[in-house]
Amino acid sequence: METPLADRIVADPDYQLLKSKRSRFGWTLTLAMMIVYYGFILLIAFKKDLLAARIGDGTITWGIPIGFGVIVFTIAVTALYVKRANSEFDELSEKVKRKALK
């Protein structure tokens, strides 16, 4: 009797590698994002004076570039994940698919 497709995929070492790499990378980026986001929230909660301090003689406070930095960091983390997913993870996925459909 032939092994079901799902069982062949799960037993494939490349699938296990893909699963572990993708999971580890995802959790790493999640941790980085949580540190940046919750760090910003903690600054808002406990260091309002720092965020309200003006930059030089202008009207812009430190809260604006720091908040903008959180947004830019989010975009950068997303771009990093997409880049790696479209290269390394897609290659492994195709390899697993080719083996499973033999």
N, CA and C of each residue as an Amber inpcrd file, in Angstrom:
protein
   306
   0.8450000  -1.1840000   0.0000000   0.0000000   0.0000000   0.0000000
   0.8900000   1.2470000   0.0000000   0.4900000   2.2300000  -0.7710000
   1.2840000   3.4520000  -0.8960000   1.0680000   4.3650000   0.3110000
   2.1520000   5.0150000   0.7550000   2.0810000   5.9470000   1.8750000
   1.3190000   7.1920000   1.4380000   0.3850000   7.6720000   2.2560000
  -0.3460000   8.9010000   1.8970000   0.6040000  10.0910000   1.7030000
   0.1810000  11.0040000   0.8550000   1.0000000  12.1620000   0.5050000
   1.4300000  12.9460000   1.7430000   0.5070000  13.2220000   2.6440000
   0.8330000  14.0090000   3.8370000   1.9090000  13.3220000   4.6800000
   1.8310000  12.0100000   4.7870000   2.8260000  11.2670000   5.5710000
   4.2050000  11.3320000   4.9170000   4.2370000  11.2670000   3.5780000
   5.5210000  11.3770000   2.8700000   6.1310000  12.7600000   3.0670000
   5.2840000  13.7720000   3.0370000   5.7880000  15.1410000   3.2210000
   6.3520000  15.3120000   4.6210000   5.6120000  14.8840000   5.6210000
   6.0510000  15.0360000   7.0170000   7.3330000  14.2580000   7.2740000
   7.5170000  13.1310000   6.6080000   8.7130000  12.3070000   6.8100000
   9.9350000  12.8350000   6.0650000   9.7400000  13.7600000   5.1490000
  10.8440000  14.2950000   4.3450000  11.7740000  15.1580000   5.2040000
  13.0910000  14.8790000   5.2080000  14.0290000  15.6890000   5.9940000
  14.0710000  17.1560000   5.5400000  13.8490000  17.3950000   4.2470000
  13.8150000  18.7820000   3.7700000  12.6160000  19.5360000   4.3340000
  11.4950000  18.8320000   4.5030000  10.3240000  19.4570000   5.1140000
  10.6070000  19.8040000   6.5720000  11.2550000  18.8900000   7.2680000
  11.6050000  19.1520000   8.6710000  12.5570000  20.3440000   8.7670000
  13.5020000  20.4250000   7.8460000  14.4330000  21.5520000   7.8070000
  13.6880000  22.8510000   7.5250000  12.8050000  22.8290000   6.5400000
  12.0030000  24.0070000   6.2090000  11.1830000  24.4590000   7.4000000
  10.5290000  23.5180000   8.0340000   9.6800000  23.8350000   9.1760000
  10.4850000  24.4580000  10.3190000  11.6330000  23.8910000  10.6190000
  12.4290000  24.4160000  11.7350000  13.0360000  25.7770000  11.4010000
  13.5600000  25.9350000  10.1700000  14.1540000  27.2250000   9.7960000
  13.1140000  28.3320000   9.7810000  11.9600000  28.0380000   9.1640000
  10.9110000  29.0500000   9.0630000  10.3670000  29.4260000  10.4340000
  10.1910000  28.4430000  11.2800000   9.6780000  28.6970000  12.6270000
  10.6730000  29.5160000  13.4510000  11.9470000  29.1150000  13.4150000
  12.9730000  29.8260000  14.1850000  13.1060000  31.2720000  13.7040000
  13.1110000  31.4580000  12.3800000  13.2270000  32.8010000  11.8160000
  12.0020000  33.6520000  12.1680000  10.8280000  33.0570000  12.0640000
   9.5950000  33.7770000  12.4060000   9.5670000  34.2110000  13.8590000
   9.9650000  33.3220000  14.7550000   9.9680000  33.6680000  16.1760000
  11.0400000  34.7160000  16.4930000  12.1670000  34.6630000  15.7990000
  13.2140000  35.6710000  16.0060000  12.7090000  37.0580000  15.6120000
  12.0710000  37.1290000  14.4530000  11.5330000  38.4190000  14.0060000
  10.3900000  38.8860000  14.9020000   9.5880000  37.9440000  15.3730000
   8.5000000  38.2980000  16.2900000   9.0570000  38.8810000  17.5810000
  10.0910000  38.2570000  18.1190000  10.7140000  38.7550000  19.3470000
  11.2960000  40.1550000  19.1300000  11.9810000  40.3500000  18.0090000
  12.5440000  41.6720000  17.7110000  11.4420000  42.7140000  17.6130000
  10.3530000  42.3690000  16.9330000   9.2450000  43.3140000  16.7770000
   8.5980000  43.6340000  18.1200000   8.4510000  42.6230000  18.9600000
   7.8490000  42.8540000  20.2750000   8.7330000  43.7470000  21.1400000
  10.0440000  43.5500000  21.0690000  10.9620000  44.3870000  21.8430000
  10.8490000  45.8450000  21.3980000  10.8430000  46.0650000  20.0840000
  10.7550000  47.4420000  19.5710000   9.4010000  48.0620000  19.9220000
   8.3190000  47.3450000  19.6550000   6.9870000  47.8990000  19.8830000
   6.7290000  48.1360000  21.3730000   6.9570000  47.1120000  22.1850000
   6.6880000  47.2760000  23.6080000   7.6930000  48.2160000  24.2760000
   8.8980000  48.2930000  23.7240000   9.8430000  49.3040000  24.2090000
   9.3090000  50.7030000  23.9820000   8.7160000  50.9220000  22.8120000
   8.1140000  52.2180000  22.5150000   6.9380000  52.5020000  23.4490000
   6.1040000  51.5060000  23.6850000   4.9630000  51.6770000  24.5920000
   5.4570000  51.9720000  26.0080000   6.5170000  51.2920000  26.4300000
   7.0640000  51.5630000  27.7680000   7.6420000  52.9700000  27.8600000
   8.2540000  53.4430000  26.7800000   8.7220000  54.8360000  26.7550000
   7.5490000  55.7920000  26.9050000   6.4740000  55.5180000  26.2090000
   5.2820000  56.3730000  26.3160000   4.7600000  56.3650000  27.7470000
   4.7580000  55.2010000  28.3730000   4.1990000  55.0750000  29.7210000
   5.0880000  55.6860000  30.7950000   6.4140000  55.5090000  30.6650000
   7.2850000  55.8730000  31.7790000   8.2650000  57.0120000  31.4940000
   8.4390000  57.3980000  30.2520000   9.3900000  58.4630000  29.9150000
   8.7540000  59.4990000  28.9970000   7.5940000  59.9760000  29.3920000
   6.9040000  60.9760000  28.5740000   7.7680000  62.2140000  28.3610000
   8.5480000  62.5550000  29.3610000   9.3910000  63.7460000  29.2520000
  10.4460000  63.5920000  28.1530000  10.9650000  62.3890000  27.9750000
  11.9390000  62.1490000  26.9060000  11.2780000  62.2940000  25.5330000
  10.1230000  61.7020000  25.3850000   9.4300000  61.7840000  24.1010000
   8.8910000  63.1810000  23.8200000   8.6240000  63.9420000  24.8610000
   8.0940000  65.2940000  24.6860000   9.2010000  66.3310000  24.5130000
  10.4570000  65.9300000  24.7250000  11.5730000  66.8790000  24.5910000
  11.7230000  67.2830000  23.1290000  11.9030000  68.5700000  22.9190000
  12.0440000  69.0860000  21.5590000  13.4400000  68.7850000  21.0120000
  13.4980000  68.6040000  19.7150000  14.7730000  68.4040000  19.0400000
  15.2740000  69.7880000  18.6390000  16.3460000  70.2190000  19.2690000
  16.8920000  71.5510000  18.9760000  15.9000000  72.6460000  19.3240000
  15.8250000  73.6670000  18.4760000  14.9090000  74.7890000  18.7060000
  13.6060000  74.6340000  17.9360000  13.4340000  73.5180000  17.2360000
  12.2480000  73.3100000  16.4050000  11.0350000  72.8940000  17.2090000
  10.0100000  72.5480000  16.4950000   8.7590000  72.1330000  17.1360000
   8.6170000  70.6180000  17.2000000   9.5140000  69.8930000  16.5550000
   9.4260000  68.4360000  16.5460000  10.0130000  67.8770000  17.8380000
   9.3000000  66.9260000  18.4190000   9.7810000  66.2720000  19.6360000
  10.3990000  64.9290000  19.2790000  11.0980000  64.3230000  20.2250000
  11.7440000  63.0350000  20.0080000  10.7320000  61.9170000  19.7600000
   9.5190000  62.0770000  20.2080000   8.4940000  61.0530000  20.0100000
   8.1800000  60.7980000  18.5440000   8.2500000  61.8390000  17.7280000
   7.9190000  61.6910000  16.3050000   8.9410000  60.8080000  15.5790000
  10.2450000  61.0940000  15.6260000  11.1710000  60.2040000  14.9220000
  11.2530000  58.8050000  15.5290000  11.0660000  58.6840000  16.8320000
  11.0890000  57.3540000  17.4440000   9.8750000  56.5490000  16.9860000
   8.7070000  57.1790000  16.9830000   7.4960000  56.5140000  16.4850000
   7.6200000  56.1540000  15.0160000   8.1870000  57.0490000  14.2250000
   8.4240000  56.7730000  12.8120000   9.4070000  55.6130000  12.6580000
  10.3970000  55.5580000  13.5520000  11.3640000  54.4620000  13.5330000
  10.7050000  53.1150000  13.7730000   9.6990000  53.0730000  14.6400000
   8.9610000  51.8260000  14.8910000   8.2540000  51.3780000  13.6060000
   7.6630000  52.3310000  12.8950000   6.9800000  52.0110000  11.6420000
   7.9760000  51.5150000  10.5980000   9.1010000  52.1920000  10.4600000
  10.1300000  51.7890000   9.4980000  10.6830000  50.4140000   9.8550000
  10.8920000  50.1570000  11.1470000  11.3800000  48.8500000  11.5910000
  10.3910000  47.7490000  11.2080000   9.0990000  48.0170000  11.3750000
   8.0670000  47.0430000  11.0080000   8.1330000  46.7170000   9.5200000
   8.2750000  47.7450000   8.7020000   8.3750000  47.5380000   7.2540000
   9.6410000  46.7580000   6.9220000  10.7510000  47.0740000   7.5800000
  12.0170000  46.3860000   7.3210000  11.9460000  44.9150000   7.7100000
  11.3310000  44.6180000   8.8420000  11.1900000  43.2320000   9.2910000
  10.3210000  42.4560000   8.3090000   9.2520000  43.0780000   7.8440000
   8.3810000  42.4290000   6.8620000   9.1350000  42.1570000   5.5680000
   9.8860000  43.1470000   5.0940000  10.6610000  42.9840000   3.8570000
  11.7070000  41.8770000   4.0080000  12.3400000  41.8130000   5.1680000
  13.3280000  40.7760000   5.4250000  12.7020000  39.3870000   5.3720000
  11.5310000  39.2510000   5.9890000  10.8550000  37.9530000   5.9650000
  10.4420000  37.5790000   4.5440000   9.8800000  38.5200000   3.8100000
   9.4380000  38.2450000   2.4370000  10.6210000  37.8580000   1.5610000
  11.7440000  38.5580000   1.7140000  12.9270000  38.2390000   0.9120000
  13.3980000  36.8130000   1.1800000  13.4780000  36.4520000   2.4440000
  13.9470000  35.1060000   2.7820000  12.9210000  34.0490000   2.3820000
  11.6400000  34.3660000   2.5430000  10.5930000  33.4190000   2.1650000
  10.6000000  33.1770000   0.6640000  10.8170000  34.2310000  -0.1160000
  10.8050000  34.0880000  -1.5700000  12.0450000  33.4070000  -2.1150000
  13.0910000  33.3230000  -1.3370000  14.2920000  32.6650000  -1.8260000
  14.4620000  31.3040000  -1.1480000  14.9570000  31.3100000   0.0390000
  15.3050000  30.0660000   0.7340000  14.0950000  29.1700000   1.0190000
  13.0320000  29.7430000   1.5700000  11.8840000  28.9230000   1.9520000
  11.1460000  28.3870000   0.7260000  11.0300000  29.1880000  -0.3180000
  10.3730000  28.7160000  -1.5370000  11.1680000  27.5950000  -2.2020000
  12.4890000  27.7090000  -2.1950000  13.3250000  26.6510000  -2.7700000
  13.1270000  25.3280000  -2.0310000  13.1280000  25.4060000  -0.7050000
  12.9130000  24.1860000   0.0840000  11.5110000  23.6290000  -0.1510000
  10.5270000  24.4990000  -0.2460000   9.1520000  24.0560000  -0.4950000
   9.0370000  23.3330000  -1.8280000   9.6700000  23.8830000  -2.8440000
   9.6520000  23.2390000  -4.1630000  10.3500000  21.8770000  -4.1380000
  11.4360000  21.8120000  -3.4050000  12.1690000  20.5470000  -3.2810000
  11.3040000  19.4850000  -2.6090000  10.6070000  19.8770000  -1.5540000
   9.7160000  18.9520000  -0.8460000   8.5740000  18.5310000  -1.7740000
   8.0220000  19.4940000  -2.4980000   6.9040000  19.1890000  -3.4010000
   7.3290000  18.2140000  -4.5070000   8.4920000  18.4580000  -5.0860000
   8.9760000  17.5600000  -6.1490000   9.1550000  16.1320000  -5.6360000
   9.7550000  16.0020000  -4.4480000   9.9510000  14.6640000  -3.8670000
   8.6250000  13.9800000  -3.5450000   7.6800000  14.7490000  -3.0030000
   6.4040000  14.1630000  -2.5690000   5.5480000  13.7180000  -3.7420000
   5.6760000  14.4000000  -4.8710000   4.8230000  14.0750000  -6.0120000
   5.4380000  13.0380000  -6.9650000   6.5790000  12.4960000  -6.6070000
   7.2240000  11.4530000  -7.4410000   6.3770000  10.2110000  -7.4670000
